């Protein structure tokens, strides 16, 4: 690692490290990567900051053998990342929690800095960015300066950068205006094949790429790429939706089999935000987004460190870089006899989830679901329960509560002489109101009018397919009925806290 590179690269983003220091993660004199090395030596902290070598995969050989071969053969090493989405607006998250949206927005820059740090620490030959550096036309010049500064760190270390434009980059005016360092090659609208000179007589590496100038690319681009160079190791960058992956837009579609039969050794893909790898005659890697932005992009996020050997074999090593990961956390209230019992169960569940997190921060969507005598109290006092959850999260540290979902039911008694007017009302609402055609038609109109006011990306997340509208109406109607019943049953001694 270049001495001082982390502190220079992170000065403008130091607020996140200050926050980590306040929570006891970092000492005042160390950076994130110094902290990681110290915790590794001490044998602690590996859960959050570890490099997951057990996730490494080898094409053509097992991992242990490949590590020995990397040490004895000439290797061309690069980091492959995609879908950086700098300046993503995070509209839906900002509506619920502006502070969390600001944190995730700032995290996108710190994570990009981590990717640069990884390149420097591993002394790779190149960084491959397979599209969507930006999120659209709202990208600021401040972001452009940040990007240029980070790429210049690689330039100073002699590390090349290969970039293709994705559909979001095509919308950004900065894509056309930004002056990039000399080490950066931005592929244009015509396919290019760049031969890379290597020391010590290693096999020739050819880097192929093609950018699309418009935000739509409904036709495949594979046929437009230059043919692979015989005797060389051919690596291709492509921004593609492959065979389709809702809710992502169709973009330069192609099949995995076509890529496997292309004669290339490695395909560095982008566009789909979920990580995937295919091994065969070539390695096909979709690294996914490097920092989740909402619950639809849950889990730890990573990049790929690839080592290409002269015999054509490839070692793939997944490296987690996300600052925060979104996760759905389920809590079953059925065994809780009182409100304090429920809160204690909530705290235990949060601590367990934080212990399993692979990223520095955990952003939790809590789902309280099950049959419990306190069902209506939980619904009625959902705001208090969220406050309890947030207080426990603050105590645990590096834990955020993104949303609280409640789907609790009270056990229905059918014994003779136990008539319950609230249960009678529930049955009437479900059978005579929610189940009627008139109600569903009016509810559909209301839902469609509200959806029309949301940004397109939000609509796609809420309604991923044709069955979405009716399912959404059913869910909202059921939740609304339970909220009304909760207020009627507010004084129920059986569920009192």
C-alpha positions in Angstrom: 0.0 0.0 0.0 1.2 3.5 -0.8 2.1 5.2 2.5 -0.5 7.7 3.5 -2.9 7.0 0.6 -5.8 6.1 2.8 -5.7 9.3 4.8 -5.3 11.5 1.8 -8.1 9.7 0.0 -10.5 9.9 2.9 -9.9 13.3 4.4 -13.1 14.8 2.8 -15.1 11.8 3.9 -13.7 11.6 7.4 -17.1 12.2 9.1 -17.8 8.4 8.7 -14.5 7.5 10.3 -15.1 10.0 13.1 -18.5 8.3 13.7 -16.7 4.9 13.8 -14.2 6.3 16.3 -17.0 7.7 18.5 -18.6 4.3 18.5 -15.4 2.7 19.6 -14.4 1.1 16.3 -11.3 3.3 15.5 -8.7 5.0 17.6 -8.3 8.7 16.9 -4.9 8.1 15.2 -5.8 5.3 12.8 -7.6 5.0 9.5 -10.0 2.3 8.5 -7.4 0.1 6.9 -4.9 0.5 9.7 -7.7 -0.5 12.0 -8.5 -3.6 9.9 -4.8 -4.8 10.0 -4.6 -4.2 13.8 -7.8 -6.1 14.5 -6.6 -9.0 12.3 -3.4 -9.2 14.2 -5.3 -9.2 17.5 -7.6 -11.9 16.2 -10.7 -9.7 16.8 -13.1 -7.8 14.5 -12.7 -10.3 11.7 -16.5 -10.6 11.4 -17.0 -7.1 10.1 -13.7 -6.4 8.3 -12.4 -9.8 7.2 -11.5 -10.8 3.7 -13.5 -13.8 2.9 -10.9 -16.1 1.4 -13.3 -19.0 2.0 -15.4 -17.5 -0.8 -12.6 -17.6 -3.3 -13.4 -19.7 -6.4 -11.0 -21.0 -8.9 -11.6 -21.6 -12.6 -9.8 -24.8 -13.8 -8.1 -25.7 -10.5 -8.9 -25.8 -6.8 -8.1 -22.8 -4.7 -5.2 -24.1 -2.7 -3.4 -25.3 -5.8 -4.1 -22.0 -7.6 -2.6 -20.0 -4.7 0.6 -21.9 -5.0 0.6 -21.4 -8.8 0.0 -17.7 -8.4 3.2 -17.5 -6.3 5.2 -19.4 -9.0 3.7 -18.2 -12.3 3.4 -14.7 -13.8 -0.1 -13.4 -12.9 -2.0 -10.5 -14.3 -4.1 -9.2 -11.4 -7.0 -6.8 -11.5 -10.0 -5.7 -9.4 -13.4 -5.8 -11.1 -16.2 -3.6 -9.9 -19.4 -2.2 -11.4 -22.5 -0.1 -10.6 -20.8 2.4 -8.4 -23.9 4.8 -8.8 -22.2 7.9 -7.2 -24.8 10.5 -6.2 -27.7 8.1 -6.2 -30.7 10.2 -5.0 -32.1 7.6 -2.6 -35.6 9.1 -2.9 -37.7 6.4 -1.2 -35.2 6.0 1.7 -35.1 9.8 2.2 -38.8 9.9 2.6 -38.7 7.6 5.6 -35.3 8.5 7.2 -33.4 11.5 5.8 -30.4 10.9 8.2 -30.1 7.3 7.1 -30.3 8.4 3.4 -27.5 10.9 4.0 -25.4 8.2 5.6 -25.9 5.7 2.7 -25.3 8.5 0.2 -22.0 9.4 1.8 -21.1 5.7 2.1 -21.0 5.4 -1.7 -17.9 7.6 -1.9 -16.1 5.9 1.0 -16.7 2.5 -0.6 -15.2 3.7 -3.9 -12.2 4.9 -1.9 -12.0 1.4 -0.4 -11.9 -0.1 -3.9 -9.0 2.2 -4.7 -7.3 1.2 -1.5 -7.7 -2.4 -2.3 -6.0 -1.9 -5.7 -3.1 -0.2 -4.0 -2.8 -2.8 -1.2 -2.9 -5.7 -3.6 -0.6 -4.0 -6.1 -2.8 -5.1 -9.0 -2.1 -4.1 -12.6 -5.6 -2.8 -13.4 -9.0 -1.7 -12.1 -12.0 -2.7 -14.4 -15.2 -0.6 -14.0 -18.0 -2.2 -15.9 -20.4 0.7 -16.2 -22.7 3.0 -14.1 -20.1 5.1 -12.3 -22.8 7.7 -11.9 -26.5 7.5 -11.3 -27.8 9.9 -13.9 -27.8 13.6 -15.0 -27.8 14.9 -11.4 -24.1 14.2 -10.8 -22.3 17.2 -9.3 -18.9 18.6 -10.2 -17.8 17.9 -6.6 -18.4 14.2 -7.4 -16.4 14.6 -10.6 -13.4 16.0 -8.7 -13.7 13.2 -6.1 -13.6 10.6 -8.9 -10.7 12.2 -10.6 -8.7 12.4 -7.3 -9.2 8.8 -6.6 -8.2 7.7 -10.1 -5.1 9.8 -9.9 -4.0 7.8 -6.9 -4.0 4.7 -9.1 -2.1 6.7 -11.8 0.6 7.6 -9.3 1.0 3.8 -8.6 1.1 2.8 -12.2 -2.2 1.0 -12.1 -4.3 1.2 -15.3 -8.1 1.8 -15.3 -10.5 0.5 -17.9 -14.0 1.9 -18.0 -17.1 1.3 -20.0 -20.2 3.5 -19.9 -23.5 2.0 -18.6 -27.0 3.2 -19.1 -26.9 5.6 -16.2 -23.5 7.0 -17.3 -25.1 7.9 -20.7 -27.4 10.4 -18.9 -24.6 12.2 -17.1 -23.1 15.3 -18.7 -19.9 14.7 -16.6 -19.3 11.5 -18.6 -18.6 13.8 -21.6 -16.9 16.7 -19.7 -14.6 15.0 -17.1 -10.9 15.0 -18.0 -9.5 11.7 -16.9 -5.9 10.9 -15.8 -3.6 9.3 -18.4 -3.9 5.8 -16.8 -7.6 5.7 -17.6 -9.0 4.2 -20.8 -12.7 5.0 -21.4 -14.0 2.8 -24.1 -16.2 4.6 -26.7 -19.1 3.7 -28.9 -17.0 1.5 -31.2 -15.5 -1.7 -30.0 -11.8 -1.6 -29.1 -9.2 -4.2 -28.2 -6.2 -3.0 -26.3 -3.1 -5.2 -26.0 -1.3 -4.9 -22.7 2.4 -5.1 -22.5 3.7 -7.3 -19.7 7.1 -7.8 -18.0 9.0 -11.1 -17.8 7.6 -12.5 -21.0 4.1 -13.2 -19.8 1.3 -14.0 -22.2 -0.4 -11.1 -23.9 -3.5 -9.7 -22.2 -6.1 -8.1 -24.5 -8.7 -5.9 -22.9 -12.0 -5.5 -24.9 -14.7 -3.0 -24.3 -17.6 -1.1 -25.8 -19.7 1.7 -24.4 -23.2 2.6 -25.4 -23.9 6.3 -25.8 -27.6 6.2 -25.0 -29.5 5.1 -21.8 -31.3 2.4 -23.8 -29.7 -0.6 -25.6 -32.4 -3.1 -26.5 -30.2 -5.0 -28.9 -27.2 -7.2 -27.9 -23.7 -5.8 -28.2 -21.7 -9.0 -28.2 -21.6 -9.3 -32.0 -20.0 -5.8 -32.2 -17.0 -6.8 -30.0 -13.6 -7.4 -31.7 -12.8 -11.1 -32.1 -10.5 -12.6 -29.5 -6.8 -12.5 -30.3 -5.3 -16.0 -30.8 -2.8 -17.1 -28.2 -3.7 -14.2 -25.9 -5.8 -14.0 -22.8 -8.8 -12.0 -23.8 -10.8 -10.1 -21.2 -14.1 -8.3 -22.0 -16.0 -5.5 -20.3 -19.8 -5.4 -20.9 -22.8 -3.7 -19.4 -25.6 -6.1 -19.9 -28.8 -7.4 -18.4 -27.9 -10.9 -19.6 -31.2 -12.9 -20.1 -33.2 -10.5 -18.0 -33.3 -9.7 -14.3 -36.3 -7.8 -12.9 -36.5 -5.0 -11.8 -33.5 -4.0 -13.9 -34.2 -2.6 -17.4 -33.3 -4.6 -20.4 -29.9 -3.4 -21.5 -27.7 -5.0 -24.2 -29.1 -8.5 -23.6 -27.1 -11.6 -24.2 -27.1 -15.2 -23.0 -24.5 -16.8 -20.7 -23.9 -19.6 -23.3 -23.0 -16.9 -25.9 -20.4 -15.5 -23.5 -19.0 -18.9 -22.7 -18.6 -19.7 -26.4 -17.1 -16.3 -27.3 -13.4 -17.3 -27.0 -12.8 -14.9 -24.1 -11.2 -16.0 -20.9 -13.0 -13.5 -18.5 -16.1 -11.4 -18.9 -16.3 -8.4 -16.5 -20.0 -7.6 -16.4 -22.1 -4.8 -14.9 -25.8 -3.7 -14.6 -27.4 -6.4 -12.4 -27.0 -5.4 -8.8 -26.9 -9.0 -7.4 -23.6 -10.8 -7.5 -23.2 -13.9 -9.7 -20.4 -16.0 -11.2 -20.3 -18.6 -13.9 -17.4 -20.9 -14.4 -16.7 -22.9 -17.6 -14.7 -22.2 -20.7 -14.4 -18.7 -19.3 -15.2 -16.9 -16.1 -18.3 -14.7 -16.2 -18.6 -12.4 -13.2 -21.3 -9.9 -12.3 -19.9 -8.4 -9.1 -23.2 -6.6 -8.2 -23.5 -3.1 -6.7 -20.7 -2.3 -4.3 -23.0 -0.6 -1.7 -26.7 -1.5 -1.2 -29.0 1.5 -1.3 -32.3 -0.1 0.1 -33.8 -3.3 1.3 -34.0 -4.5 -2.3 -30.2 -4.6 -2.4 -29.7 -6.5 0.9 -26.6 -8.3 2.1 -22.9 -7.5 2.0 -21.6 -6.1 -1.3 -18.3 -6.9 -2.9 -15.9 -6.6 -5.8 -13.8 -9.3 -7.4 -10.0 -9.6 -7.2 -8.9 -11.8 -10.2 -5.6 -13.3 -10.9 -5.0 -14.6 -14.5 -2.2 -17.0 -14.9 -0.1 -17.7 -18.0 -1.7 -21.1 -18.4 -5.1 -19.4 -18.7 -6.4 -20.4 -15.3 -8.1 -17.7 -13.2 -8.4 -17.3 -9.4 -11.4 -15.3 -8.3 -11.4 -13.8 -4.8 -14.5 -12.0 -3.5 -13.7 -9.0 -1.4 -16.4 -7.3 0.7 -16.2 -3.5 0.5 -19.7 -2.3 1.6 -19.8 0.1 4.6 -23.4 -0.9 5.4 -25.6 -3.8 4.5 -29.4 -3.9 4.5 -31.0 -7.0 6.0 -34.6 -8.2 6.8 -34.8 -9.4 10.4 -37.7 -11.5 11.6 -38.9 -11.4 15.2 -41.5 -13.9 16.5 -43.5 -12.4 19.4 -45.5 -15.6 20.2 -43.3 -16.6 23.2 -43.3 -13.1 24.7 -45.7 -12.9 27.7 -45.4 -9.1 28.2 -44.1 -5.9 26.6 -40.7 -6.1 28.4 -40.4 -9.7 27.2 -41.0 -8.5 23.6 -38.4 -5.8 23.9 -35.9 -8.2 25.4 -36.5 -10.6 22.5 -36.1 -7.7 20.0 -32.7 -6.7 21.6 -31.4 -10.3 21.5 -32.4 -10.6 17.9 -30.7 -7.3 16.9 -27.5 -8.3 18.7 -27.4 -11.6 16.9 -27.9 -10.0 13.5 -25.2 -7.4 14.2 -22.8 -10.2 15.1 -23.4 -11.9 11.8 -23.1 -8.8 9.7 -20.1 -8.7 7.2 -20.2 -4.9 6.8 -19.3 -2.2 9.3 -22.9 -1.1 9.7 -26.2 -3.0 9.6 -29.4 -1.4 8.4 -32.3 -3.5 9.6 -35.9 -3.9 8.5 -37.7 -5.5 11.4 -40.6 -7.8 10.7 -42.7 -8.6 13.8 -44.9 -11.5 12.7 -46.8 -14.2 14.6 -49.7 -15.0 16.8 -49.6 -13.3 20.2 -52.1 -11.9 22.8 -50.3 -8.6 22.4 -51.0 -8.4 18.7 -53.3 -5.3 18.8 -51.1 -3.6 21.4 -48.1 -4.0 19.2 -50.0 -2.5 16.3 -51.4 0.3 18.4 -48.0 1.2 19.9 -45.8 0.5 16.8 -44.2 4.0 17.3 -43.2 3.1 20.8 -41.8 -0.3 19.7 -39.7 1.4 17.0 -38.4 3.8 19.6 -37.4 0.8 21.7 -35.7 -0.8 18.7 -33.8 2.4 17.9 -32.6 2.8 21.5 -31.3 -0.8 21.5 -29.7 -0.2 18.1 -27.9 2.8 19.4 -26.6 0.8 22.4 -25.3 -2.0 20.2 -23.6 0.4 17.8 -23.3 0.7 14.0 -27.0 -0.4 13.7 -29.8 1.4 12.0 -33.6 0.7 12.0 -34.8 1.3 8.5 -38.4 0.3 9.0 -40.7 -1.7 11.2 -43.3 -4.1 9.7 -46.0 -5.6 11.8 -48.1 -8.7 10.8 -49.4 -9.9 14.2 -52.6 -11.7 14.9 -54.4 -12.5 18.1 -55.4 -16.1 18.6 -59.1 -16.4 17.9 -61.2 -18.3 20.5 -64.0 -20.4 19.0 -65.3 -21.8 22.3 -69.0 -21.6 23.0 -70.0 -18.6 25.0 -66.8 -16.7 24.1 -68.3 -14.3 21.6 -65.9 -11.5 20.9 -67.4 -8.4 19.3 -64.0 -7.3 17.9 -63.5 -10.7 16.2 -67.1 -10.4 14.8 -66.1 -7.0 13.4 -62.9 -8.6 11.9 -64.9 -11.3 10.1 -67.4 -8.7 8.8 -64.7 -6.5 7.4 -62.9 -9.3 5.7 -66.0 -11.0 4.3 -68.3 -8.2 3.5 -66.0 -5.2 2.9 -62.5 -6.2 1.8 -63.8 -9.1 -0.2 -66.3 -7.1 -2.2 -65.7 -6.1 -5.8 -66.7 -2.5 -5.2 -64.1 -2.1 -2.5 -61.4 -3.7 -4.6 -62.1 -1.5 -7.6 -62.0 1.7 -5.6 -58.9 0.6 -3.7 -57.2 -0.2 -7.0 -57.9 3.3 -8.3 -56.5 4.9 -5.1 -53.3 2.7 -5.3 -52.8 3.4 -9.0 -53.1 7.2 -8.4 -50.6 7.1 -5.6 -48.1 5.0 -7.6 -48.3 7.4 -10.5 -46.8 10.1 -8.2 -43.7 7.9 -7.3 -40.4 7.8 -9.2 -40.1 4.9 -11.7 -37.5 3.0 -9.7 -39.9 3.0 -6.6 -42.8 1.8 -8.7 -40.7 -1.1 -10.0 -39.7 -2.1 -6.5 -43.3 -2.0 -5.3 -44.8 -3.7 -8.3 -42.3 -6.0 -9.9 -44.9 -7.9 -12.0 -48.5 -7.9 -13.2 -49.7 -9.6 -10.0 -48.3 -6.7 -7.9 -51.4 -4.4 -7.9 -53.9 -6.9 -6.6 -51.4 -8.2 -4.0 -50.6 -4.7 -2.8 -54.3 -3.9 -2.4 -54.9 -7.1 -0.5 -51.9 -6.4 1.8 -52.9 -2.8 2.4 -56.5 -3.7 3.1 -55.5 -6.4 5.6 -53.1 -4.1 7.4 -55.7 -1.3 7.5 -58.3 -3.6 9.0 -55.9 -4.8 11.6 -55.0 -1.2 12.5 -58.7 -0.3 13.0 -59.3 -3.4 15.1 -56.2 -2.6 17.2 -57.7 0.7 18.2 -61.0 -0.9 19.1 -59.2 -3.4 21.3 -56.8 -0.9 22.9 -58.2 -1.5 26.3 -58.0 -5.3 26.1 -56.5 -6.4 29.5 -55.3 -9.7 27.9 -52.8 -7.7 25.8 -51.9 -5.0 28.3 -48.3 -4.0 28.7 
